[in-house]
Amino acid sequence: MGKNRTDTSGSKRVAVKRSTDSGNIEKEGSQMKREEIKRIKHLETVTALGEKEDAEKHLEELVFGAEDELLERLGAAETKGAVSGNLLDEDSSDSEVENEARFQVQSAQKAAWEDEDDQEEEIVDMTHRFRKDMVKSDAEKQLSKGKLQQRLREQFQRAMGGTPAWAEKRVLKKKKGKKSTEDDDSEEEEEEENDLLHRTGNFVTSSKSLPKGFIEIKNCLHANNNRPSDACLTSVQFHPSAQVIMTAGVDQSISLFQVDGKTNPKIQSIHLEKFPVYKARFSADGEQVIATSMHNKMFYVYDMMGGKIIPVYGVRGLEEKRVKQFEVSPDGSLLLLTGTSGYLHLLTMKTKELVSSMKINGKAVGAAFSPDGSKIYTNSDEGEVFVWDVKSRTCLNRFTDEGCLKGTCIAVSRNGQYLACGSNSGVVNVYSHDVCLQESNPKPLKAIMNLVTSATSLSFNPTTEILAVASNAADEAVKLVHIPSFTVFSNFPVMKKKAIHLAQCMDFSPRSGFFSISTNKGKALLYRLKHYTDF
């Protein structure tokens, strides 16, 4: 009996265990089916997208969960983020309002202390000798500081030949009311970069302008050393293209020399019978020499290419007893003769025929062509200057040379920027070219008062950095003036060595490398300007 009970209880336990095992197996089977279904769906999705491998996707499911669960989580996160973002925006806007208010409070603060004298306009005494050039009328004995600054600015612009191009562009931009936007700034930067890329060369170089105060100059062998003369040399001129210099004087000769500064060998010399030369000049192309005498109506033309001396005995229609002063136009087409009673005569260089005549008040004492040959400047013995148009032969302007009682000579700079007028008092006034065409009483940029005798010779160097002024009434009366400062070089001439005896004529070589002075003792003094490397 005991054994039977024991067996039945054991069989019951075995049956219960089997039933629980079967139940667990069924649960595990159903769970595996669900996982397998999810895995198959996920594999189908991955296969459709073709993005990642099965092992990687399975790892993502284990970490982040299934795809539907992940989407739900992300949606909830976006909702929270939107709420928090709105809160941040509100806070930031509030902080900006506070910052603006804080800046407004700071800008509204007044200055701690103000000086009453700053508000008063300072008055400047214009009777001082350094400020007399800036006074436009005798009534202006005092000017405000602002007006004086404006006068100084205008004087500087006249001295520099007008407002620079870069300054004019900025003024135009301001007048047009340029908008200060980032787009405009970027466009301006691009334009500047394009201008930079359009140019070539060195952008950072040392200044090559001639310094003022002291000039490096060397005394060379006389230009006419190989053919000395005891008579007065009335003319000296450098050839426009060759390294040659010409001298002429009352010894009735014209000589040509090669310029090297060491030996200066003679090239040729011609003798004109009973014809003391008053003035000799090269033609514009350098192939001819025109020479006039002191008491003759005729003049000579020396053809250097053909080796011929051609006398011009008279010009039809020209009623002059003698021909002395003349100028050659820069283009070489015209010859300007200075006649008596204020007459000026234009002749053609090719045929030497009279084209037209012009007349000024008083006696014409000096004449000069503009660099382009379109204008003629003439000063009279009455202290007036006339500006003529070459084509129409009409007077463009007439003005009074300030402080001049009797004019003596006139010269125009090679760049057309300055006009220099000499007087019998020794004062040389330098004017801006533009002012001379517009005003009847222009103010000179500078009155050069370094000569004590009558100014008889004026010459600008080709670079318009030097103005040579001289007088034939005193020895050593030659000064070199620096431009645009209009100050005299202190080391020329050397007073210890008196070599300049009554300077008659002056000239610079084509590139300012040499400077020559003809004297009353028959010498053509030659100087080397070390600042200029070329002839």
Secondary structure, DSSP 4 states (H G I P E B T S, - for coil): -HHHHHHHHHHHHHHHHHHHHHHHHHHHHHHHHHHHHHHHHHHHHHHHHT-S-HHHHHHHHHHH--HHHHHHHHHHHHHHHHHHHHHHHHHHHHHHHHHHHHHHHHHTPPPS---HHHHSPPEEETTSTTTGGG-SSTT-SEEEHHHHHHHHHHHHHHHTTSS-HHHHHHHHHHHTT----HHHHHHHHHHHHHHHHH--S-SS----SPPSS---EEE---TTTTS--SS-EEEEEE-SSSSEEEEEETTSEEEEEE--SSS--EEEEEE-TT--EEEEEE-TTSSEEEEEESS-S-EEEEETTTTEEEEE---TT---S----EEE-TTSSEEEEE-STTEEEEEETTT--EEEEEE-SS-EEEEEE-TTSSEEEEEETTSEEEEEETTT--EEEEEEPTT-SSEEEEEE-TTS-EEEEEETTS-EEEEEHHHHTT-SSPPPSEEE---SS---EEEE-TTSSEEEEE-TTSTT-EEEEETTTTEE-TTSS-TTS----S--EEEE-TTSSEEEEE-TTS-EEEEEETT----
